[in-house]
Amino acid sequence: MELNRVVVTGVGPVSAIGTGREPFWAALRAGTHGFGPITLCDTEGLDSTIAAEVKDFDLMTHLPEARPSMAEMPRMVQFALAAGALALEDSAIDLDGCGRDRVGVHVGTSIANLATSFALQDALQQYHRAPAHAAFFGFNHSAACLVSATFDLRGPLHTATSGCNAGLDALGHAAKTIRLGEAEAMLVIGADCEVVREIVYALSRSRSLATRYNDTPAIASRPFDAERDGNVLGEGAGALLIEAEDHALARGARVYARLAAYRSAAAGEDREYSHDRPVLDARPCVRAIGGAIAGAGWSRDQVDVVNANGSSSKLYDRLEAQALGEVFGERLPDVPIYSIKSMLGQHGAGSSALQAISACLSVYADEIPPTINHDVLDPACGPLQVVTEARTLPIERALVHAIGMGGFYYSAAAFETG
């Protein structure tokens, strides 16, 4: 059986530095950061008080036909709807002509509507009642359901909840749906809002977040830098419309990139989560990255750029660098590496979906955005070539990598020119 090839024909970023393809890409290329003091929740008593928030967001701007009640939906759901609308518009797809029964939805999320669940608990304790829709928004699957209903997409419907990797995982699994001929197109969305007081507190307790730069948030996220202090939280969403290549070409679609391969790998080995002494095992990371390269039919020498996880984690930046060293060997210093989390922070599935979007745009435009706040390479990260200024060069093959919290799980995707 010959499998369909899969291409990306539409992108819809919702981010702290810009919403929509052109504002987002322009901000990335310019090295614009989205960090500032947290405004979405009370920060009293929190060790980390900064984040990358999406400012002045209004769902009706991106979805004018939305019902007024939709503006009361959980923030993550609104991000998903706006990102989906942007990607569909960007793709110029005729859904009626394509056949809505052949277009599906796959949403990735990490914490989904957890903020709504916390608010429900408060309401129950204080008022002893809850709104009728509380149960629906308690499910991680609610965003996918509402995206499908809003755009009348009647194909396969799925949700991935695999943590920070979920945006990339949703993309990989949606691509398999198309490769197997179960859909002509899939709207893939990674969305999260992690600026939730309970989440910020818990992650601070796990020593995952930057605390040194509360007064200077612009320089807080420092991937692979010797002075990095931890992740900076954020929020946002990224949507990609992917299609069977024959279907996209038949309708004359613009193709940003072809999704050549996707791989994930788990650490296994009966390990426990440890916030202070985690197991730093690069082997599953190597399996995911190496598997994506092999699955795409590439050699390591053919990779033009790596869109790294690069979250500014004191531990996992080092582990990622070690894995990249094992994959690329002596070629590592020659491989350009960049991290958009230097500008956007870490926000679950939204991060990995926006990574995928930026990789596609790099392949399409032959440009690499800079990694900001990278001043001195941490010697423990080895001889990485971290791109600190926007660079133009021929890009035919780009690799994207994401790490799940705790070091249990790794995902990678390979994009190439379409």
C-alpha positions, 0 to 999 in steps of 0.5 A, a space after each residue: 500500500 502506497 502511503 499519502 505524503 503530507 504537506 502543511 498548507 496553512 498556519 495559525 499562530 496565537 502568541 505573546 509576540 504576534 497573532 497570525 502568520 505575518 505578525 508572528 513571523 516578523 516578530 520571530 525574525 526581529 527577536 521580539 520577546 513577549 515576557 512581562 509581569 504576570 497579570 492573569 493571576 495573583 502572584 503574591 507568594 509566588 517565586 516566579 512572577 513573570 510569563 509570556 502572556 497573549 495581550 489584548 486577545 479578543 476571539 471576535 477579532 479572529 472569528 467574527 461569526 462567533 456567538 457572544 457566549 464563546 467569549 466566556 469559554 476557557 481561554 485555552 479553548 478560545 485560543 484553539 478556535 482563533 488559531 484554527 480560524 487563522 490556519 483555515 484562512 491562511 490555507 485558502 481551502 474550500 471546505 465544501 469543495 473538499 468535503 467536510 466529512 474528509 477533514 478532521 481535527 486533532 488538538 494537543 493540550 497539556 493542562 487543557 482547561 485546568 484553570 476552569 476546574 480550579 474556578 469551579 472548585 472555588 465556586 462550589 465551595 463558596 456558592 454550592 452550585 456550578 454552571 451547567 457547562 462545567 462538566 463539558 469544559 472539565 474534559 480535555 476533549 472540549 476544545 477539539 469538539 468545539 473546533 470541529 463544531 464551529 468549522 463543521 469539520 466532520 472527519 476524525 476527531 482526536 485529542 492528545 494530552 501528552 504534556 509539552 509535546 502534545 502539539 507535536 504529537 497531535 501533528 504526528 498522529 494526524 499525519 498518520 490519519 492522512 497517510 492511511 487515507 482516512 482523511 484528506 486534511 486535518 486541522 491540527 492545534 496545540 493550545 495551552 494557557 499555563 499562567 494559572 496560579 496553582 500551576 505557577 506555584 507547583 512548577 516553582 516548587 519543582 524548581 523548574 521556573 526562572 526566579 532570578 529575573 523577575 525584575 528583568 523579564 525580557 532576559 529571563 528565558 536563556 536557552 543553552 546560556 550559562 546564566 539560564 535560571 529555568 523555564 519561563 511560563 507562557 500561553 498560546 496556540 498554534 494551528 496547522 492545516 495539513 493535507 494529502 500532498 496530491 489533494 493540496 497540489 490538485 487545488 493549487 495550494 501554497 505548500 510551506 513544507 512537507 512533514 517527512 517524519 515524526 517519532 516519539 520515544 519514552 524513557 521507560 526503565 521503571 523510573 520515578 519523577 524527581 524534581 531535584 535529582 531527575 534521571 538525565 538519560 539522553 538515550 530516549 531523546 536520541 531515539 526520537 531525534 534519530 528516528 525522525 531523521 531516519 524515518 524521513 530518509 535523511 542522513 544526519 549530514 542533510 539536516 540544515 537546522 534544528 528547532 530545539 526544545 531549548 526551554 532554558 531549563 537548567 537540566 534539560 537544555 544540557 540533556 538535549 545538547 548531549 543528545 544532539 551531540 550523540 546524533 550529529 557527532 563531529 558535525 554538531 558545531 556546524 548545525 545551526 540550532 535555535 529556540 523560539 522559547 527564548 521569546 515565547 517561553 514554555 507553554 505546553 502544547 502551544 509551544 511545540 505547535 508553534 515550534 512546528 509552525 516556525 520550522 515550516 516558515 523557516 523552510 518556506 522562507 529560507 530563514 532562521 530566527 534568532 535565539 535571544 538572550 544567549 550570551 555565553 554558551 554553557 560549557 556543559 552543553 558542548 559545542 552547539 552553534 546557537 543562532 543568535 542573529 536572524 540568518 538567511 540560508 538555503 533550508 531544505 530540511 528542518 528538525 523539530 524537537 520537544 521534551 516532556 516534563 520529567 524526562 519521560 518522553 521525547 518527540 521529534 518531527 522532520 520537515 522538508 521542502 514541499 
